[in-house]
Amino acid sequence: MFDPIDAYCERVSAAYWAEPVNALTNLAFLVAAVVMWRRTAGLPLGRALSAVLAAIGVGSWLFHTHANGLTAALDVTPILGFILIYVFAATRDFLCLGGWRPWVAVLAFLPYAGLMVPVFAALMPVLGSSAGYAPVPLLILAYAGLLWQRSPATARGMVVGAAILVASLTFRTLDGPLCDVVPFGTHFLWHLLNALMLGWMIEVWRRHMLAGRGGGG
């Protein structure tokens, strides 16, 4: 669990500052979290998403300074938490499905990801470990498709979010292949774009709620 992990181009040793660019760009998550915390005043679920966004930055910081199995778990767990909360919010507030149905959608994400990750890994082996995130933009686009007639502004916002996520996944995937060209890698762009994307997804939800189309905060 505490054995050093060398996962990204920038890391060339087990030292604390072996990944300075990857570590410092996690500040983008904290900036996005603060901005969205302020913008979601009066919306408890928005505040929860903003808090988890901050936790993503902290977890990623810990991994890129103390790269081991424990910090790897601290890195990915808040990301999963954000996805599950957003699935709940999107099902309840975008699709207006109340009661037990948002909880079913949350539970359904796990087998969905478990099924789709190996599919992406098999069809697009170039993705490498990024295959673990590949089902997410597809799911965002599925929600956008369901919303296109009912709430086109929200649907367009979801499409923008999916596009930013695809761009950030591209840079995450290229970190290793471009290591000889870009010595510090491209993983830091995954951080910057992902912070933008997650903040934007909270903003899409916030605008939807303020427009009166959702059912709760």
Secondary structure, DSSP 8 states (H G I E B T S, - for coil): --S----STT--SSSTTS-HHHHHTTHHHHHHHHHHHHHTTT-HHHHHHHHHHHHHHHHHHHHHHS-SHHHHHHHHHHHHHHHHHHHHHIIIIIS---TTHHHHHHHHHHHHHHHHHHHHHHH-GGGGGGGGTTHHHHHHHHHHHHHTTT-HHHHHHHHHHHHHHHHHHHHHHHTTTTTTTSTT-SHHHHHHHHHHHHHHHHHHHHHHHHTT-SS--
